[in-house]
Every structure is written in C-alpha cells, then in structure tokens.
Amino acid sequence: QVQLTESGGGSVQAGASLRLSCQASGLTFTDYGMGWFRQTPGKKREFVAAINWSDGRPYYKDSVKGRFTISRDNAKATVYLQMDSLKPEDTAVYYCAAEEYGYSGSHYDEEEYDYWGQGIQVTVSL
C-alpha cells in the first residue's frame, strides 16, 4: 500500500532552519505531484508548498516565499521542504501529500491529493 513518511521536524528558535523529508513507497513517484500542508489546532489545514510531477515547478504559499524551498529526488522517491528563517507562526503539524498528475491550479487544493502522511510537528519559539 502507499505510504508517505515524514521526518525532520522538531523544536527550534525563531530564525533557525529545518528540513522536512517525506519518503514515498507503494506508488510510481514520478507520476505524482507532491505537496506540503500544515495545520494548527482549531484551524483548517493550509497549503504550504507543492512541486509538479512533470517539470518540477514549485508553488508556494505567499507567506513562505523566499524562506521555504521544496524539492524532490525522484531516485529516492523523496520530497523535501527546506525551511529557513523560521517564525513562530510557522508552528504547526506539517503533512506531506501526493497528487496523481495534477495541474498548476490543483496543487493548492487539499481535496485534489490522493495520499497523506501522518504529519510531523514543527515548533518555532521566540
């Protein structure tokens, strides 16, 4: 079965960096756009970043542009989220997700994703 396994979360101070990883298994990785979403208690899960399945084009939430970088290694079936200059408002549970194929407008919509990881906590303190 399909599994998405996140790693790399933790607790850091504002201004620090973290790199999240999400390893996929049980699917043809190159057929899937990959996304990162996040959620805080009492709030709806929100889009953070995505990377296209065909050309590797990245997409970002406005508030993380210039600080976060999404990338993928198809040979390792892994997607990464490099998070720099972290802020307390980045604190959330981060989820990795896989969307078969997809198009530029679909990457932002969690309903378009087929598989989800279990989530990993990122905590940023002042």
Residue frames as qw, qx, qy, qz and C-alpha x, y, z in Angstrom:
[[0.000, 0.889, 0.458, 0.000, 0.00, 0.00, 0.00],
 [0.315, 0.708, -0.048, 0.630, 1.01, 3.61, -0.36],
 [0.588, -0.647, -0.281, 0.396, 2.95, 5.13, 2.50],
 [0.264, 0.771, -0.103, 0.570, 4.24, 8.66, 2.95],
 [0.728, -0.488, -0.309, 0.368, 6.63, 9.00, 5.86],
 [0.094, 0.915, -0.095, 0.380, 7.66, 12.44, 7.11],
 [0.764, -0.351, -0.219, 0.496, 10.79, 13.15, 9.12],
 [0.449, 0.304, -0.026, 0.840, 12.90, 16.10, 10.20],
 [0.289, -0.810, -0.239, -0.452, 10.51, 18.02, 12.39],
 [0.597, -0.195, -0.492, 0.602, 11.32, 19.37, 15.81],
 [0.238, -0.926, -0.259, 0.139, 11.55, 22.41, 18.04],
 [0.579, 0.198, 0.028, 0.790, 13.75, 25.35, 17.10],
 [0.130, -0.639, -0.247, 0.717, 14.12, 29.03, 17.84],
 [0.432, 0.861, 0.213, -0.161, 12.96, 31.76, 15.52],
 [0.161, 0.856, -0.430, -0.237, 15.41, 32.33, 12.68],
 [0.449, -0.334, 0.819, 0.127, 16.60, 28.75, 12.61],
 [0.535, 0.322, -0.559, -0.545, 16.22, 26.22, 9.82],
 [0.656, -0.057, 0.728, -0.192, 14.71, 22.77, 9.48],
 [0.354, 0.283, -0.679, -0.577, 14.48, 20.37, 6.58],
 [0.755, 0.067, 0.485, -0.436, 11.46, 18.11, 6.34],
 [0.122, 0.261, -0.865, -0.410, 11.65, 14.93, 4.31],
 [0.772, 0.147, 0.333, -0.521, 8.86, 12.74, 3.02],
 [0.035, -0.281, 0.904, 0.320, 9.68, 9.34, 1.62],
 [0.754, 0.191, 0.010, -0.629, 7.05, 7.69, -0.55],
 [0.128, -0.185, 0.964, 0.139, 6.54, 3.99, -1.18],
 [0.374, 0.370, 0.835, -0.163, 3.93, 1.92, -2.96],
 [0.449, 0.816, 0.266, -0.250, 3.39, 4.36, -5.81],
 [0.671, 0.371, 0.222, 0.602, 5.07, 5.47, -9.02],
 [0.324, -0.623, -0.204, 0.682, 6.66, 8.58, -7.57],
 [0.190, -0.139, 0.383, 0.893, 7.27, 10.30, -10.89],
 [0.096, -0.497, -0.705, -0.497, 3.52, 10.25, -11.61],
 [0.370, -0.751, -0.527, 0.144, 2.75, 12.31, -8.53],
 [0.063, 0.708, -0.135, 0.690, 2.87, 15.94, -7.69],
 [0.579, -0.300, -0.611, 0.449, 3.94, 16.33, -4.08],
 [0.142, -0.756, -0.081, -0.633, 2.71, 18.88, -1.60],
 [0.342, -0.110, -0.658, 0.662, 3.23, 20.09, 1.94],
 [0.358, -0.691, -0.320, -0.541, 0.35, 21.33, 4.06],
 [0.252, 0.086, -0.672, 0.691, 0.20, 22.41, 7.68],
 [0.478, -0.618, -0.476, -0.402, -2.37, 22.63, 10.41],
 [0.054, 0.237, -0.589, 0.771, -2.64, 24.27, 13.81],
 [0.032, -0.363, -0.879, 0.308, -5.24, 23.38, 16.45],
 [0.199, 0.661, 0.498, -0.525, -8.69, 24.71, 15.62],
 [0.255, 0.655, -0.269, -0.658, -7.72, 25.80, 12.12],
 [0.883, 0.431, 0.117, -0.144, -8.19, 24.33, 8.70],
 [0.740, -0.174, 0.405, 0.508, -5.24, 22.62, 7.07],
 [0.286, 0.897, -0.054, -0.333, -3.49, 25.04, 4.73],
 [0.833, 0.472, 0.016, 0.288, -1.32, 24.74, 1.66],
 [0.463, -0.745, 0.237, 0.418, 2.38, 25.47, 2.12],
 [0.086, 0.620, -0.611, -0.485, 4.21, 24.30, -1.00],
 [0.882, 0.242, 0.392, -0.100, 3.98, 21.85, -3.87],
 [0.102, -0.530, 0.660, 0.523, 6.15, 20.57, -6.68],
 [0.740, 0.399, -0.137, -0.524, 4.86, 19.49, -10.05],
 [0.874, -0.088, 0.476, 0.030, 5.14, 15.88, -11.15],
 [0.794, 0.525, 0.220, 0.214, 6.30, 16.56, -14.72],
 [0.475, 0.702, -0.109, 0.520, 8.59, 19.58, -14.70],
 [0.604, -0.228, -0.443, 0.622, 9.40, 20.05, -11.04],
 [0.007, -0.569, -0.060, -0.820, 7.89, 23.52, -10.96],
 [0.264, -0.249, -0.720, 0.592, 7.39, 24.71, -7.37],
 [0.264, -0.674, -0.350, -0.594, 4.40, 26.51, -5.88],
 [0.343, -0.063, -0.608, 0.713, 4.36, 28.35, -2.56],
 [0.237, -0.834, -0.489, 0.101, 2.06, 29.99, -0.09],
 [0.230, 0.859, -0.030, 0.457, 2.81, 33.70, -0.18],
 [0.465, -0.840, 0.209, -0.186, 3.96, 33.89, 3.43],
 [0.825, -0.356, 0.365, 0.243, 6.70, 31.29, 2.92],
 [0.698, 0.658, 0.051, 0.279, 8.06, 32.51, -0.42],
 [0.245, 0.797, -0.373, 0.407, 11.75, 33.29, -0.12],
 [0.418, -0.568, 0.603, -0.374, 12.05, 31.28, 3.12],
 [0.780, -0.038, 0.609, -0.140, 10.92, 27.77, 2.16],
 [0.335, 0.499, -0.646, -0.471, 12.17, 25.65, -0.73],
 [0.877, 0.055, 0.408, -0.249, 10.51, 22.50, -1.96],
 [0.273, 0.556, -0.718, -0.318, 12.48, 19.94, -3.97],
 [0.942, -0.009, 0.210, -0.260, 12.22, 16.32, -4.95],
 [0.062, -0.499, 0.840, 0.205, 14.62, 13.45, -5.58],
 [0.835, 0.160, -0.174, -0.497, 12.84, 11.02, -7.87],
 [0.571, 0.317, -0.751, 0.098, 15.57, 8.39, -7.49],
 [0.106, 0.063, -0.804, 0.581, 14.89, 8.31, -3.74],
 [0.314, -0.569, -0.679, -0.343, 11.13, 8.86, -4.05],
 [0.401, -0.518, -0.451, 0.606, 11.52, 11.69, -1.57],
 [0.095, 0.806, 0.216, 0.543, 10.29, 15.26, -1.38],
 [0.491, -0.201, -0.389, 0.753, 11.94, 17.85, 0.83],
 [0.076, -0.920, -0.250, -0.292, 10.88, 21.11, 2.40],
 [0.534, 0.033, -0.283, 0.796, 13.81, 23.31, 3.39],
 [0.240, -0.889, -0.355, -0.161, 12.53, 25.86, 5.88],
 [0.503, 0.111, -0.227, 0.826, 14.77, 28.82, 6.64],
 [0.066, -0.220, 0.153, -0.961, 14.23, 31.92, 8.75],
 [0.344, -0.451, -0.819, -0.089, 11.52, 30.16, 10.68],
 [0.225, -0.369, 0.145, -0.890, 8.95, 32.23, 12.53],
 [0.272, 0.036, 0.794, -0.543, 6.68, 31.33, 15.46],
 [0.651, 0.342, 0.131, -0.665, 3.71, 31.48, 13.06],
 [0.532, 0.359, -0.710, -0.290, 5.23, 28.54, 11.17],
 [0.231, -0.160, 0.880, -0.384, 4.49, 26.35, 14.16],
 [0.780, 0.154, -0.064, -0.603, 2.15, 23.57, 13.03],
 [0.720, -0.048, 0.688, 0.079, 1.82, 19.92, 12.18],
 [0.284, 0.566, -0.496, -0.594, 3.18, 19.54, 8.66],
 [0.804, 0.187, 0.547, -0.140, 1.73, 16.96, 6.29],
 [0.049, -0.331, 0.724, 0.603, 3.17, 15.53, 3.12],
 [0.684, 0.410, 0.456, -0.396, 0.70, 14.64, 0.36],
 [0.260, -0.142, 0.765, 0.572, 0.74, 13.05, -3.09],
 [0.552, 0.567, 0.212, -0.574, -1.44, 14.04, -6.02],
 [0.651, 0.143, 0.648, 0.368, -1.51, 11.87, -9.10],
 [0.399, 0.494, 0.399, 0.661, -0.51, 14.04, -12.01],
 [0.173, -0.773, -0.339, 0.507, -2.31, 17.29, -11.24],
 [0.392, 0.648, 0.247, 0.604, -2.09, 20.68, -12.87],
 [0.268, 0.283, -0.273, 0.879, -0.99, 24.11, -11.76],
 [0.407, -0.449, -0.012, -0.795, -4.36, 25.01, -10.27],
 [0.835, -0.320, -0.399, -0.202, -4.85, 21.78, -8.37],
 [0.590, 0.174, -0.580, 0.534, -1.72, 21.86, -6.25],
 [0.091, -0.336, 0.358, -0.867, -3.21, 24.30, -3.75],
 [0.716, -0.240, -0.068, -0.652, -6.33, 22.26, -3.02],
 [0.285, -0.335, 0.862, -0.251, -6.05, 19.51, -0.42],
 [0.789, 0.231, 0.389, -0.416, -9.07, 17.78, -1.94],
 [0.683, 0.614, -0.337, -0.209, -7.00, 17.02, -5.04],
 [0.045, 0.559, -0.816, 0.139, -4.47, 14.93, -3.14],
 [0.816, -0.021, -0.500, -0.290, -4.74, 11.17, -3.06],
 [0.814, -0.213, -0.452, 0.298, -2.45, 10.18, -0.21],
 [0.209, -0.870, 0.183, -0.407, -1.30, 11.77, 3.03],
 [0.471, 0.227, -0.705, 0.479, 1.43, 11.24, 5.56],
 [0.511, -0.544, -0.637, 0.193, 0.79, 11.04, 9.27],
 [0.103, -0.939, -0.041, -0.326, 2.08, 14.53, 9.97],
 [0.699, -0.059, -0.333, 0.630, 5.08, 15.86, 11.86],
 [0.275, -0.910, -0.256, 0.172, 5.30, 18.62, 14.44],
 [0.488, 0.361, -0.071, 0.791, 7.32, 21.77, 13.84],
 [0.370, -0.854, -0.327, 0.163, 7.54, 24.19, 16.75],
 [0.451, 0.446, -0.070, 0.770, 9.22, 27.58, 16.48],
 [0.437, -0.772, -0.377, 0.266, 9.72, 29.63, 19.63],
 [0.137, 0.953, -0.086, 0.255, 10.95, 33.15, 20.20]]
